[in-house]
Amino acid sequence: MPATAEVVIIGAGVIGCSTAYHLARLGISDVVVLEMNQVGSGSSGKSASMLSLQARPDELCVRMALHSYARYMHFEEEVGAPVDFKKIGWLSVATEESAEHLRQSAELLRSLGVRTEELSPEEIKHRYPELNVEDVALGTWGPDDGIIDPHMIMWGYARRAREMGVRVQENVRATQIEVRQGRVQGVATGEGFIACGTVVNAAGPWAVEVGRWVGLEIPIINAARTIVVTGPFPAIPSDRPFVEDVTVEWYCRPEGPGMLMGMGVVPTEELDVPFRSDMLDGLLDAAVHRIPVLEQATMLTGWTGIRPLTPDNHPILGPVAGVDGLVLNCGWGGMGIIQAPLAGQLAAEVVADGYASTMDIGPLAVERFAPDPARH
Ligand SMILES: Cc1cc2nc3c(=O)[nH]c(=O)nc-3n(C[C@H](O)[C@H](O)[C@H](O)COP(=O)(O)OP(=O)(O)OC[C@H]3O[C@@H](n4cnc5c(N)ncnc54)[C@H](O)[C@@H]3O)c2cc1C
């Protein structure tokens, strides 16, 4: 274990790996990435693996996703690892109660240059004959979304970072950040102390705990989501797109010879969640309602992961007032895979220059959640 480093990154999920790579690319390679388990063992290894422009809540998220999407299209040339992108498209369907929201979302996406088409129930049925559209009022279609391999993203970033001198330490847990006179001095770990001037908190759902070490309350709401993969299921052709029922937040896509489905926004304190079978009933009811033939499917496997959400659905990225040398890169919610290239780029710029030049990160500052002193 090195005794010193210029930068220590806590967490080797997709955000920590991207940050390490981007730091090295900016010429800062005296970096140690601490990972208490293995690379990708947190949320990043438990996602639905969708590179999605469609499911973005507002203009800022769409603009950020467009930036990262463009980077992914050249990932293999840039990083030297294939990400196996399969452009299967994203179909959203909404009942009457959520149709207006979906229509507005489609308008926003189009205004920002994201190809998005509105579909009638008949057009949806034509595109996806197995869907029940009886209660569907509106659908939207985004042809550019698809499946990507998060493990190859992490492996690619980590490997290139290592080639440039970064050290990735698996099975080493950070236990404390030492701060003296408002300045970071280093990180305590289960294997000894690393003196450093900068720490990046990329601990995903555990970022809250890391923040508390320095007296910072990071307002992340960790929410569990369960994913189920069926056994081989030829009743649904393997070239069907991703489909999301926006009213109940249930989704489904082909996965090998079977189907992958996900659902759930269940706040949790437990972060090493085993498979939550109590979340299955709602998921299976939503599945059989929207695609009735799924009643005949068998379950091959499943898992539950944590999405580190924030109150405004934007990540928390940037320096922290009063703790010089601490940089936050967390709260990436349900979009960390798609946003990883930009997340790493921005955090690396903050470390290198003290500010981000690629975009204004003011809206991502943790201070936006501080109580407004003018109101007191
Ligand atoms: C079911 C599900 C589906 C999803 N689907 C998608 C999707 O389709 N598309 C998309 O873009 N996003 C999706 N997401 C969201 C995405 O997975 C997350 O936003 C992203 O993985 C967050 O990455 P991260 O690196 O911040 O966190 P993590 O991947 O959790 O990484 C944090 C790492 O920090 C380590 N760590 C924590 N504390 C310490 C410590 N003290 N010392 C050392 N190491 C520590 C952990 O072990 C972990 O490996 C999904 C999430 C879930 C749960």
The ligand as an ORCA input file, in Angstrom:
! r2SCAN-3c Opt
* xyz 0 1
  C     -31.108     -1.878    -10.710
  C     -30.363     -0.701    -11.279
  C     -30.480     -0.397    -12.626
  C     -29.750      0.664    -13.170
  N     -29.789      0.867    -14.524
  C     -29.043      1.847    -15.074
  C     -29.005      2.011    -16.481
  O     -29.613      1.239    -17.223
  N     -28.264      3.036    -16.991
  C     -27.555      3.893    -16.186
  O     -26.926      4.826    -16.714
  N     -27.553      3.732    -14.845
  C     -28.266      2.730    -14.269
  N     -28.268      2.547    -12.924
  C     -27.525      3.503    -12.090
  C     -26.034      3.204    -12.059
  O     -25.826      1.827    -11.815
  C     -25.388      4.053    -10.957
  O     -25.723      5.423    -11.122
  C     -23.864      3.942    -11.015
  O     -23.485      2.593    -11.009
  C     -23.227      4.665     -9.827
  O     -21.848      4.435     -9.934
  P     -20.862      4.816     -8.759
  O     -19.491      4.529     -9.247
  O     -21.194      6.165     -8.253
  O     -21.265      3.828     -7.560
  P     -20.828      2.307     -7.301
  O     -20.818      1.513     -8.536
  O     -21.677      1.805     -6.178
  O     -19.334      2.445     -6.837
  C     -18.964      2.864     -5.541
  C     -17.863      1.932     -5.071
  O     -17.323      2.448     -3.863
  C     -16.901      1.379     -3.067
  N     -16.786      1.887     -1.700
  C     -17.764      2.430     -0.949
  N     -17.275      2.815      0.257
  C     -15.952      2.513      0.255
  C     -14.918      2.661      1.207
  N     -15.151      3.176      2.417
  N     -13.662      2.239      0.888
  C     -13.414      1.696     -0.350
  N     -14.387      1.511     -1.276
  C     -15.633      1.931     -0.993
  C     -18.023      0.352     -3.255
  O     -17.592     -0.960     -2.955
  C     -18.381      0.534     -4.742
  O     -17.714     -0.406     -5.565
  C     -28.945      1.482    -12.338
  C     -28.839      1.178    -10.982
  C     -29.518      0.093    -10.460
  C     -29.339     -0.258     -9.007
*
